[in-house]
Amino acid sequence: MFGVDRFQPIINPPQAAILAVGRITERPVVEEGKVVVRPVATLSLAFDHRIVDGAPAARFLRRIREILQTIEA
């Protein structure tokens, strides 16, 4: 809506984490050794290390990516 490709969210108490999603744009990516154009969005996760460890947060973000990659346009 605002044309923002990426941004960094800021958590506020009592939040434990917040996910930022940038706009979806067509970008070249490499798939199976070939350059193809695919819709790509930037995800950014900010979290409170006192509540959430980095490893589970990274697994969460990876899982979100996996889910989004399986969605058919």
C-alpha positions as CSV (number, residue, x, y, z in Angstrom):
1,M,0.0,0.0,0.0
2,F,2.8,2.4,0.8
3,G,5.5,1.0,-1.5
4,V,7.9,0.0,1.3
5,D,10.2,-2.8,0.3
6,R,11.4,-3.5,3.8
7,F,11.5,-2.0,7.3
8,Q,12.5,-2.9,10.9
9,P,9.7,-3.3,13.4
10,I,10.1,-2.1,17.0
11,I,8.5,-4.0,19.8
12,N,6.8,-2.3,22.7
13,P,6.1,-3.9,26.0
14,P,4.3,-6.2,26.6
15,Q,5.0,-7.5,23.1
16,A,7.4,-10.4,22.8
17,A,7.9,-10.1,19.0
18,I,6.6,-8.4,15.9
19,L,6.8,-9.4,12.2
20,A,7.3,-6.9,9.4
21,V,6.4,-7.8,5.9
22,G,7.6,-5.7,3.0
23,R,5.7,-5.3,-0.3
24,I,5.8,-8.1,-2.8
25,T,7.8,-7.3,-5.9
26,E,9.0,-9.3,-9.0
27,R,12.7,-10.0,-8.6
28,P,15.2,-12.3,-10.3
29,V,16.0,-15.4,-8.2
30,V,18.1,-18.6,-8.9
31,E,16.1,-21.8,-9.0
32,E,17.8,-25.0,-10.1
33,G,20.8,-23.1,-11.6
34,K,18.6,-20.8,-13.7
35,V,17.6,-17.2,-13.2
36,V,13.8,-16.8,-13.1
37,V,11.5,-13.9,-12.0
38,R,9.5,-14.6,-8.9
39,P,7.4,-12.6,-6.5
40,V,9.6,-11.8,-3.4
41,A,8.8,-10.1,-0.1
42,T,11.2,-9.2,2.7
43,L,10.3,-10.5,6.2
44,S,11.9,-9.0,9.3
45,L,11.3,-10.3,12.8
46,A,12.1,-8.2,15.9
47,F,11.8,-10.0,19.3
48,D,12.7,-9.6,22.9
49,H,15.7,-11.8,23.7
50,R,14.6,-11.9,27.4
51,I,11.4,-13.8,26.3
52,V,12.4,-15.6,23.0
53,D,15.7,-17.1,22.2
54,G,17.2,-16.5,18.8
55,A,17.0,-20.1,17.6
56,P,13.3,-20.6,18.1
57,A,12.7,-17.1,16.5
58,A,14.7,-18.1,13.5
59,R,12.8,-21.4,13.2
60,F,9.5,-19.4,13.3
61,L,10.7,-17.1,10.6
62,R,11.9,-20.0,8.5
63,R,8.5,-21.8,8.9
64,I,6.7,-18.6,7.8
65,R,8.9,-18.5,4.7
66,E,8.1,-22.2,3.9
67,I,4.4,-21.6,4.2
68,L,4.5,-18.5,2.0
69,Q,6.5,-20.3,-0.6
70,T,3.9,-23.0,-1.0
71,I,1.1,-20.6,-1.7
72,E,0.0,-20.7,-5.3
73,A,-0.6,-17.3,-6.9
